[in-house]
Structures are given as C-alpha cells and as structure tokens.
C-alpha cells in the first residue's frame, strides 16, 4: 500500500497530486496521504521534498476542512520531526483554532463521517496545544475535555445502537481515520480504549460484509461501487483482510483506475491498530456457512435505535443482503441508499472481480452514471429471506399529488433549517447558499423496476417462460417478474458493462421481481437449473386475499407470503438537516434537533410485511445491532468469532473491557 502511494500514485498527475494549486477544499485529502507515504518510506529525493515543503507552506495559511483535519494529526504526531512540519506546527494549530463555522474541529456538524474526521482530530489538536503551547491557546484544556466527552459518549453509544451511516461503500473509511489517529496518539488511556472499541466495531462490521474486496448488504451511499477494489472501503478491507480476487502488487494495486480513494488507507497502513484475529476469519469467510443475520441501525444521531432493519445471508459462494427503511426517498439525504445487494464470489485470477447484482426503482435513468443500483424510489419495498430477494414497486395513481405535498414540506423545512443554521454559524454563506435540504425531482409517470447486473463476456443470460436466467461463475440467478408486463428486453449501458432488465406495470398496480440464487456446483448444467426453477418454484397472486399480496415458494422449500404496504408514513435522515437548535454543541442530539411532521396515509407506506413458512417477521420489535453466528452486538456488548477466537467487548460500564473467551 505504502509503496503504491509513494511511487505510483497518481498516474494521471505525474509529480503531484490533485489540488496542488491550493484551491480545492479537499486539499489535504489528496496531498497528506502522499506525504505520509513519502515520509514513512523515507523517500527524501529533492524533487519530492520540494513539493512537500511547498504544499505544507501553502496549507499552513489555508483554512481547515474535515478531510484536512483528519490528515494532519498523523503528520504532526508521527512525522513531526520533519523540518517543514516542525517549522509550521504552530501555524497549523492556529488554522484549526481560527475556524468557527460548521466545519470546525470541536462543534462540527454534518453527516457521520464528517464528524468522525473532525472531532477525534479536534481532541488531538487540543492535546498538542495544551502540551506545547498552553499560553497561546487558553481554551485548549476546555476543548480537550469536551472532545473527550464526545468520544466516550459516541464510542459507547454505538455498542447499543450501531452507527447511523452504516456500511457505506463510499464513506466507511472516512469514519475510521480519526479513530485510528486517536488510537495511535491519544495520551489519555481512557480515550485510547474508546478508540480501540470503535475500531473493533468497524473492523467487525467490515469483516461481516466484505466479499472479495466488495462490500455487501444494503449500503448507505454505495452508488456505482459495483466491482471489487472500487472505493476507499474496498482498499481498507484489502489492507486489513486480503481476499482479493486478483493478485496485486504495488504496480497493479489500483487495477488501472487511478482512484484517489486508495490513498486514504495509508492511515491504516501506518497505524499500530490491527483487527482482532476473529475479524480476519470472518472477513475471509473461514467460518461455517451458510448463516443468516438480523441487524439494525439507528437514526443518524443515534437517538432512535433499530430505526432501520437489515438482513444478510452469507453462503460459501455469495452474499445477499437487504435493508428496510422508513426513509421517504424524496430527498438528497437518502435517495442514494442501496436497498439490496448481491455479491457472487469468483476464483482468483488476473484482473478479476467479484460479481454484482442489485435493483433500482422508478427514478434512475438508464445511463452509465446511475447503474450502480442507486436512486431509491419512494414506492419501493423489499423482502429478503436467505437466497430469495423480492423487489416490489407500486406507483400510485396520485403520485404527483403526493410529491407536491411532500415538496411543500421540504420548502418549509429548507427555510426553517436555514434560519436556525444561520443562528448557530452566522456568516457561513456557503451552506446557506447551497442549502442541503433538497427535494429530488423524479419521474412519476412510469411504474417500473429494474434488475441490474455487471455484465462481462463470461456471463450467460437467457429467458425461458418469462423468467430471466443469469449464469455467473459460481452462482445461478432466476429473476421472475411481478406485474402484467413481464420482464422487459435486456438493455445495456453505453459501454455494455451492465445487464439491465426492466419490469413494467400500469400505474396503480404492483410490479417488480423475485430473484432466487443457487450454487452452480449443485447442477450438472444450466438446463438442469432452469428445469428446477420452473418446476419447483412458484409465484401466485391469490384473488381471494387483499390486493398487492403474493406468495412465493423457493427452491429451499420456504414459502414467503408478502403484503405490499400501501398505507403508512415515513421520516427522513436526521443529521445537521434538523432545526430547532440555535447554538452549536459538541454533542448534537435529537431532540433538541427536530424534523417536519410527515404525512400519513395511502401512498406513504415504506416497508412490506411478510411471513416465512407461516411465521411473521416482527419488524416492530427492537432488533440487535448485529445478530447471528460469529457476530453479535447488542446492549453494550460485542461477541466476535467462536471457539479459540471468541473475542468479547463489554462496554456496559464507563469504559470498554476487552477479553478473549472460549
């Protein structure tokens, strides 16, 4: 990792990384990891050192930002003896102290990864200021204490509720970086213990979901992450756990994509933190499979536990996972959520990737930009059990009227948010001019769902009796349409990289599909699988039952009775989008942050109800953060692994206690 970043990155910008002119707000995001790699590898040639010196001098005069905040502590603490860092250390600290807007290091607001980059860093800046320059920073002791309060609060809370920005293929790594810095550089033993607990939490979560360097399960904002080794999450998982489907060297680590997301893992590469052995075994799936998980996640500010429920099924050859969201899907805060994801493993080989499938609702245009399964429909509902995934959509007749009423609420919400945010952070024109509370316009004229799969020459697909069959390297898929139109013609993106099948129905009727997975090794040939599906699986719509009710019988013999819930209500994600708070605080909570009153009734249902073999899945009771063999997190404790690798964290007291239990 360090060799790649120091000697090969960035291929597209020989001699310097992006943001070299200092105008980019994420200047430190692109520069600091490169500096860390150079210094760690002791690459001290004059050309590189001149680049480093010039940029450190430049940035010592620029304001901080969350990516910059999290990158600088490792440089100052681990490589502070370097002359340009030592020379400008006081200037860097001054830049931190001078920032009072919502991106400051002590009362930062934003989504979870922003805060996780800012506040742990704020603790380390305050620690350095207090130790080295107490006369110049009289507030250092107070800020150090307030950041410790937040660290102990947040680190403990996630063992009861989980994190709000869960398992994000885009943001997970950024949520880890600040805690790595704390683990390595905090002088307070309590803070170091808290940082280790958080890192173990993330290590276990990543280990559960990762499949050959691709994150599985429902994804908070995983748009476009459809191949192995794509995005920062995948590279962090590779660094910790390996399991790459392609052999990698420093020269081939980026797989030809020249992504800057690789470089963020230099923090983990130079950190002393390593995941528990039990997490390594889980990540590499060196466990007894299959296993089913029932998990939950809270609201963004952790005040509502079990707000979101998730299921995840792990098999020796694949993973299939889904999330059940009360979020409306109308706004910028949640319409990029990936509701379900399928990952199929492959044998190792040059340039290979795990294989991917997912689904999208009515709002995603069929273009290359949106083929990762993003853009949720406000009318999507998902059901998942083991090897079966049901994706159903119903555009109501009055969809435009519903959208109009929700848009009015958004307009008022934008105004209320702007007023209260302006009181907390006066003069922050950037956010007020680019109000983050955004209603998303969408196509409300078509009732349709899409099945999407990454296409390649070695994938086979065909139709038989209206069912789409897809043959992957180690698994087989049968996609059976729901709706009067059946499966539409296969469509491709402009570069033929995606296999897309569309299901339509008239507005006001149910449409979608049932996807069933089987291990390819169980069948002598593809024809045998086709016959098995057509003979032993069945979907029916009982006329004597309520509308939008269907029954599916799977190859495993499970019967799913599914009811689309047309009536209901919804909420939207809560982070700094809330209002009602006029003063910044180091521990934001909800309440006092409040949200609009959302409408109820027909057309606002969000979560289907279903039975498996006659037993209803209880979506109203509180679920554990993670519940399944090899990983359980609930009520302040974590159990990871089994047998000799049984790892336990007890965070029911003031501080976490770590033990290995057989």
N, C-alpha and C positions, 0 to 999 in steps of 0.2 A: 504493500500500500504506500509506504513512505517513498520507496524507490520510484514508483509510478508518478506520484505527485511531484517529487523533486526533479525528475529527469524527463518525464514525458508530457506532463500537463503544462499548459494547454496546447494541444496540437494546432488548434485554429488561431492561436495568438502567440507566435514564436517570441520568446524573450520576455513576455509579460502577460499577466492575466487580465481578464476584462475589468473595467473600472479603473484603468490606470490613470485616467485623466482627473480622477477625484470627484467627478460629477455624479457618480452613481451612488444612490442611497445605501446600497448593499456593498459598498466599497470593501469593508472588512470581510464580508462573506467570500469574496473571490481572492483576496490578497493574503489574509492572515494564515489560512491553511497552507498556502505555498511557503510562506515564511517559516512556519513551524517545521515543515518537511525539510527545507534547506538547512535550518539550524540543527535539527535532530540528526540529519545525515552528514552534518559538518561539511557542507558544500560551501566553501568560502572563496570561490573564484571572484575576481574583482568585478566582473560584469554583473553577476547576481547580487553581490553585496551593494553595488551602487544602486541597483533597482530597489533593494530592500531599504537602504538608507533614505533614498529619495521619497519613497512612499510612506515610511514611518514619519518623516519630517512633515510631509503633506498632511497626513491624517492627524497629527498632533494638533493641527489648527482647525479641524473639522468637527462638527457635532457628532455625538454618538447615536447609535441606532441599535436595535436589538441584535442584528447579525454582527455588528461591530462590538457590541458589549460582550458577547459570549466568546468572541475570538481572541480578544486582547488579554484576558486574565492568564491564559496558558502561556502566552508570550512573556508577560511581565513576571510571572512566578517561576516558570520553568527555564526561561532563557533570558532572564532579566540582567544577567551579567554582560550580555551583548551591548556594545557601546551605544548604539543608536537607541536601544530600548532604555538603557540606564540613563542616558542623557535627557530623554524626553518623558521620563516616567511621571514627573510632576505635572507636565502639560497634559498628559493623557488623563490623569486623575481629575484635573481641573475641568476638562471637557465633560467628564461624567457629572461633576457637581453642577455645572452650568446649565444642564438640560433639565427643564421643569415641565415639559409637555408630556403627553401620554406615552411617549417612548422613553421616559426616564428610567433609571435603574431601580427605583425604590417604590414608586406607586404606579408602575407601568400598567397599562390596560391593553386588551387585545385578546386574540384567541390564545389558547393554552400554550402553544409552542412559543409564541412571542413572550409570554410571561415567564416561561421556563428558561428562556435565554436571558431575560433581563434581571429578574430578582435574585437568583443564585449568584449572578455576576455582581449585582449590587452589594451582596454580602462580602464578596472578595475585594471589591474596591474599597468598601468601608473598613475592612480589616487592614488593608495596606495603608490607607490614610491614617488610621489610628496608630498603627505601629511605627510609621516612618515620618508622618507629617501632622501630628496632632494639633499643632498650633495653627496650621493653615486650613484645617477642616474641623472646626469646632463641633459640627454636627455628626462627626464620624461615629462616636460611641452610640448615639441615639439611633442612627441608621443601621448600625451593626445589630443592635438589639431588635429593631423592628423587622429586619430581614430574617433574623433567627426565629422570631415568632412565626413568620410566614412559612419558613422552611419546615419547622416542626408541625405546624398545622397541616400544611398540604401533604407532607410525606405520610403522616398518619391517616389522613382522611381517605387517601386513595386505597388503603387496605380495607376500608369499609364500603366504598362506593365505586372504585375504579376511576379512571380518568375520563374527562369529557370528550377530548379529541382522540378517540380510541383508534389504535391500529391504523394510522394513516400512512399510506404508502408514500405520501409526499412529506408529511410533517413529523413523523415519529422520531427521526434522528435529531431534529432540532429541539425536541422536547428532552432529549438525553444529554446534550452537550453541556449545559450549565451544571447538571448534577455530576458529570464526570469531573469538571473543574472543582466543584466543591469537595468531592471525594479525595482529590489529589492535594488540594491546597488549603482547605479549612483547618485552622489551628485548633478550633473547638472540637473536642472529641464527640460531643452530642451531635453537632452538625455533620460530622463525618459519618456517624452511624446512620443518621437520617438519609444522607445522600446514598449510602450503600443500599438501604432498604428500597429507595426509589429505583435505583439502577437494577436491583434484583427483580423488582416488579416488571420493569420494561424488558429485561432480559428474558423473563419467563413468558411474557406476552408475545414477544417477537418469536421466541422458540416455538410456541404453540402454532403460530400462524404461518411461519415461513415454510415454503416448499421450493427447494432448489433455487434459492435466491429470488423468489417472488412471494410477496405477502398474500395470504389467502383470507377468506372470510369477508364479511361486509367491511367496507372501507370508508373512513370519514371523508376523504377527498382524494380518492385514488384514480382520478381520471387519467386515462391514457397509459397507465402502468400495466402493460399487457404482455411483457416479456421479462425473462429473468435478467437480473443485473440492470435494472432500469429504475433510476431514482435513488436517493440517498439511503432509504430504508434497506434496500437490497444490498448495498455495499457494506453497511454496518453489519447486517446479518451474515454476509460472507466473511467479514473480518472476524466476527465472534465464533461462527459456527461452520464455515466452509460450505460443503454440499453444493458446489457449483456444478451445473450440468455441462459446462465446458471447461477444459483445462485452461488455467490462467497463469500468465506471467506478468511482470510489471509492464512489459511492452504491449500486452493484449488485454489489460485489466478493464479498459473502457469499452471493449468489444466494438471498437470503431465508432462510438457515438460521441466522443469528445464532450461528455457531460461534466459540468462543474459540480454535480451532486456527489461525485466520488470523493472529492477533496475534503468534505466535511468529516469523514471518518479518520482523518489524521488525529483528531482529538482522542478517539478511542484507541488508535494505534500507539499513541504516546502516553496514554493513561496507565496507571498501575491497576485499574479495575479490570477484572475478568469475570465473566458469568460463572455461576455455580456449575459443577460437573453435571448435575441433574438437568440443567437447562440445555447443555450441549447434547445430551442424549435425546431430549425431547425434540430439539431442533432438527436433529439428523434422523428423527423418527425411528430411533433404535429402541422402540417400545413395542408392546403387544398391541396390535391393531386388528380390527377397527375399534374406534371409540367415539362416542358422541358427547358433545359438550353443550351445556346450557348456561349462558353467560348473560351479564347485564352491564350497562353503563349508565352513568348519571347525567344530569344536565351539566352544562359547561362549568358552572360554578360549584358543582358537587353537592348542591343543596337538595336535589331530588334523586335519591338512589333508585336504581332499577327502572329508570325512565325509559331506557332503550333495552330491548332484549335481543339476544343473538343466539343462534345455534351454529354449531360447527361439527362436521363429521370428517374424521380422519381415517383413511384407508391406506393400505400399503402402496397403492398406486395413484391416489388422488386425495384432494380435499374439496369439500363442498360446504359453503357457509352462507348464512343469510342474517339480516338484521330486520327488526320490526320497529318502525319509527313512528312516534306520534307527531313528527315534524310535518308541516304542511307541504313543503316542496315549492312554495311560492316565492321564496326569497333567495338572495345570494348566499345566505348563511348555511343553506342545507341542500340546494338542488344539485350539488355535485356529489352527494353521498352515493356510494356504490352499494346498492341494497343487497346484492348477492354476487358471489364469485366462485368459479370452478377452476381448479388447477390440476392438471394431469402431469405426472412425472414422466421423464424420459430417461433413456440410457445415456450415459456420458458420451460426449463426442465434440469435436471441434465446432465451435460456433453455435452449439445447440442451446435451446431454451425450453423450459417447462411450457406446457401448452395451456391455453387460457380460453375460457368462455364466460359470458355474462349476458345481461339483458338490459334493455333500456325501455323507457316509456314513450309517451307520445311526443315529447318535446324536442328530442335530439334530431337534428338534421342528419341526413345520410352523407356526411362528408368526413374527410380524414380526421379533422380536428376532434370530433366528438364520438369516435368509435370505441372508446375505452369502456363504455357502459355507463358513462356519467349522464347527468341531466335526468333526475328523477321526475316522474310525472306525479302531480298531486293526486292522481287517481290510481296509482299502482298499489297493489297489495301482494305480499309474498308469503309463501308457505314452504317450509323445508322440513324434511324428515329423512335422515340417513342419506340414501342415494337418490332421493327424489326432490326436485325443486319445482314449485308451481309459481308462475309469474302471471298475475291476472290484472287487467286494467278495464275500467269502465268509465268512459267519458259520458257524463250525464247530459241530458237534453239542455239543461240550463247552465252549462259550463261557463259561458260568457258572463252571465249574471252573477254567478258565484265569484268569478275572477274580479268582476267590477267591485263587488262589495269588499273583497279582501284588499284590493288595491286602495280603496278609500282608507281602510285601517292602516295600511302601510304609509300613506301620505301623512296621516296624523302622527303616526309613530316617528317618521323622519323628523317632523317638526319638534316633537317633544324631546327626542334624543338630542337634536342639535342644541336646543336651549340648555338642557342640563349638562351636556358635554362642554359647552362654551363656558358655563359657570365653573366647572372643575378645572378646565385648562384654557383660560382666556388667551385669545390671540393665536390659537392653533388653527390657522386658516386652512391648512392643507386638508385636514379631516372634515372641517365644516364645508369646504367646497366640494369635497369628494365623499359626501355622506354615505357611510357603508350600509345603511338601511335601504336596500334596493329591492323593489318588486321586479320580478323577472317576467317579461312578456313571453308568451308561448303560443304555439299553435293549438287552438281549441276547436278546430274544425274536423280533425281526424281522430278516430278511435282506433288505436293500433299499439302493438307491442313488437319489439324486435329481439330476436336471439342473435347474439354476435359471438364469433369465434375467430381467433387469429388463424389465418389461412397460410398454408405452405404447400409445396408440391407433394409432400408425403402424406397429406391428409386426404382421406376419401370421404365423399358425401353423396347421398342419393335419396330419392323419395320412393316410398312404397306405401300404397293405400293411405296417402295423405300424411304419412309420418316422415319427418326428416331424420335420416340416419347419418351419423358422423363417426368415422373411424379414426381415432388418434393412435399414437404409438402404443400405449399401454392400456387405454380405456376405450369404451364404446359409448356413444350417446344416442338416445332416441328422443326426439323432440316432437311431441304430439300437440297439435293445435287445439286451442279452445276458441270457439267462435264460428260464425257461419261461413266465413270465407276460406278457412283452412290456412295452410302455410303458403305464403306468397313466394314468388320466384326468388331465387338466390340473387343477391345483389352484392357488388364489390365496391370497395373504396377505389380511389383513382389509381393506386398502385397495387391493387388486388391483394392487399395484405390482410383484409378482413372478409370473413364469410358472414353474410347477413341474411336472415330470413325474417320476413315481416308477416304478422298476423293482423288481419283487419276484422272489424265487425261494425255494423251500423251504430251510430251514436245512440247511447242508451242501453246497449247490450254488452255483455261480458266478452272480452277477448283476451288472448294470452296463450300460454303453452305450459305443458308439463314436460320437464326434462328428467329422464332417468339415466343413471350411469351404471355401467357394468365393467368388470375387469375383463380385458380382452383375452387373458390367458385361460379363461373358463370355456372359450369357444374354439372349435377347430377351424371355423371360417366365419366370414361375415354373414353369409346366408343363414347360418345356424342362429346367430344373434337376432337377425331380422325375424325369423320364424318364431323365436322365443318371445320377442316383444309382441308381435301381432297375435299370438295365441294366448299368452298368459298375463298380459296387462290389459287394462280396460278402463275407459273413462265414460262416465254416464251422467246424464242430467235428469234426475227423477222429476217428472212432471207434477207429481203429487206433493212435492216439497216446495219450500219457498223459492222464489226467484233467486238466481245467482248462486245456486247451490250445486255442487258437483261432487262426484265420488270417483276416486282413482284407486285401482288395485295394482300394486307394484310386483316386480319380479321376485322380491323377497317375501311376498305374501302379505305385506302390510296394506291395510285399507285406510285411505285418507278421505274423510268426509269434510268438505271445505265449504264455508259460507263466506262469500264476499260481503263485507260490512259497508253498506252504502251510507248509513247514518252514523254520525259521531261528531267529534270536534278535533282540534289539533292545537299545537303550540309551535313555536319556532325556537331555534337555539338561542341561549342566553349567555352572552359574554359581555363585551362593552357595548353591545347593541341595546342594553336595557336603559331605562331612565328612572328618575326619581331620586338620584343621588347627585348632590351638588358639590361635594368636597372629595378630593382624591383620598384613597385609603390604601394601606399596604396589604390588607386582606379584604378584597371585594367579596361581597356575599349577595345572595338573592333569597329573600329580601335583605336589604332595602331596595336593590335593583328590582324594578317591576317591568312587566310586559303588557301589551294591549290585551283587551278582552276579546278572545277569538270567537267567531261564530260557531253555532252548533246546528246539527240537523242533517237533512238529506244532502248528499254530495260532499260531506266533510269527513266521512269515515276514512280511517287510515290503516287499520290493522284487521286482517281477516281473523276468523275463528275457525278452529279445526279440531277434529278428533283423529287419533291414530288407534286403529283397532278398537274403536268404541270408547276410548278414554280421551277426554278433552284436555288439551294442553292449557294449563292455567296461566294466562297472560296478565292476570291482575295481582297475583301474589308477588312478593319480593323475591327475586332470584339472586343467587350468589354472583359476585363479580366474575368468578370462573368456577365451574363445577363440572368435574369429570375426572376420570382416571389420569394420574400423573400430574394434574394441576388443579388445585382448589384454592381460591382466595375468597374469604368471607369473614365478616365480623372481626376484622383486625388481624387476621392470621393468613399465612400462606403456607401450603404444603406443596412441595415440588418434587417429583420423582417417586421412586419406590425402592424398597429393599435397602441395599447399602448406600444408595444415593438419595435417600429420603431427606430432603432439605426443608427446614422449617423456620419461618419468621413469625414471631409473636409481637405484634405492635398494639396490644391492648393496653399497655402501660404508657408511661411518659416517653419511653424510648424503645426502639426495636431490639429484640433479643434474637440472636441467630444460633441455631443448633442443627446438627445432623441427627436424625432419628431413624432407626431401622423399623 
